[in-house]
Amino acid sequence: MTVTIYQSSKFHHAHDQYYAEAGGYTLLRLTCGGRNGTPGGAIKTATTSDPGAAPVYRQREKLTAVMQRGVQILGGCAQDVSIEIDGKGRRFGDIKLKGTQGDLLEALRGLAEEMEQHLGPLPERIRDGGYSDLRDLYDDLCHAEGEPVYLSDGVYLDPDGRLFE
């Protein structure tokens, strides 16, 4: 099991942010610092990946459930993980934590390691169909999760990253 933590610049509101890759997927994001510069931060299940990063784990419900289980195994409660919805209608797990940046990075690594053990590989059809550059383009362009995106000239992009007319 290998978890790799990378620095990110995805969110404009967070000065220090990171993402965790494990099992060939981007699983989690970490934003450090509270709104008023207070210590602490939040770990969230990933809904999109950074440029050049591993693709996100596409089964969001399973990812969130495994996050809740991982939090319990590491000494928290499943209720500590709140379910939120991002600006594109995608559900994600979110847990607020206190502590220093070092504490938060340690928590990120530990949770990603725990989650990797319980996720397992995605089915081949989901992995191949859903992790292309077109799937990433869909994530960037979609207005409502699950709805096709119109590109031009009668061509649409579906949520799996496939083109159709």
N, C-alpha and C positions, 0 to 999 in steps of 0.2 A: 504494500500500500504506500503510495506516494502522494503527499499533499504538497502542492506548491502554492505559495502566497505571492501575489504580484501587486505592485502599486497600481492604482487606477486613477483616471481623471474623468470618469464618466459623469459624475454629478457636479454641477457647478456650486452647489450649496455646501459641499463638504471639503474642507481643506485637506484632511488626510483620509484617504480611502483605499481600500484593497479588495481583491477578489481571490477566492480559493479555487484551485483546480484540483480535482481528484478523479481517478478512474477515467480520464479522458474527457471530462466535462467541467464546465464552470458551474460550481454548486452554490456558492455563497458570496455575498458582498459584505463588506464592513465599512461603515462610516464612523469616523472618530470625532469626538467633540460634540457637546450639546449646542443648542441655539445661542447661548450666551457665553460661549467659550468654556463651559464647564467640562470637567473630565467625564468620560463615559462615551457611549456610542451605541450603535445598533448593528446587529447581524441580520441579514435578510437573505432569503432564497433568491437566486439570480433569475431574472426574467429575460435578460439579453446579455450577450457577451461583449467584452471590449474588442476593439479592432485587433485582429491577430491572435486572439485568445481562443481557447477550446470552446466549442459550442456549449450552450446551456443544456442542462438535463431537461428534456421537453415534457416529461410527465409531471406537471406542476403539483397535482394533488398528491402524488406519491412523494415527491420531493419535500413538500410541506409536512406530510405525515412522518417521514423519516427524520426531518428536523425536530419535530416534537418528541419523537422517541429518543433521539440523540440527546436532547436537552434533559430528558428524564434520566437517562443512563448517566449523564455527567453531573447529576445532583439537583437539577431544577425540576420544574413541573411543566407538564404539557401546556397548561394554561398560561405559562409565561410567554408562549409564542402566540402573538396575535396574528390574525389573518387580515391582510390589507389588500387593497386593489390599487394598482398603479394607474397612471394617466391614460393607458391604453386598454384598461379593463382586465388586466391580467392579475390573478390572485397570487400573493406571495406571503411567506411566513416572515415574521419580524419579531425580534427579541431585543429589548433595550437592556443594556448592561452598564454597570458602573465600573470605574477603575481607570488605570493608566492606559496609554496606548499599547504598552508592552503586554498588559493583562488582556486587553482586547484581542491582540494578535494571537496570543496563546489560546484564548477561547475560540477564535476562528479556526485555528489549526486543529484543536481538539475536536470541535464539532464536525469539521469536514472529514477528519479521520473516522469518526464514529459513523457518520452518514455513509461514507464510501463502503463500509462493511455491510450495510443493510440495503443499499440500492441495487446492486447487481447490474449487469449490462442491460441496455435497452434492446428490445426485439430488433432484429436486422432491418425489417421494413421501416421502422421508425427512425433508426439511426441513419440509414442511407437516404431516406426520403426527406428527413427533416433537418439535416445539418449541412446544407449547402450554402453557398454565398447567397443564393436566392432566398433561402429561409431567413438569413440575416437581413436581407433587404426587406422582406415581408415585415419583420419585427420593427424595422425603422419606419415603415410607411403605413402600417395598419392603423386604422382609427378605432376599430372595435375588434377585439380578439375573436378569431374564428371567421370573420367576414373576408371575402376575397378583396384584393386591392386592384383597382383599375390602373394599368400602366399607360397604354396608348394604343391607337389603331385596333381597338377591339380585343386587346390582350389583357388578361387578368392573371394575377398571382395568387395562388391559394395558400392557406396557412402551412402546408407542408413544403412550400417552396417550389411548387410545380406551376408551370405556365399553361394556360388554356385560353381558348377563344370563346 
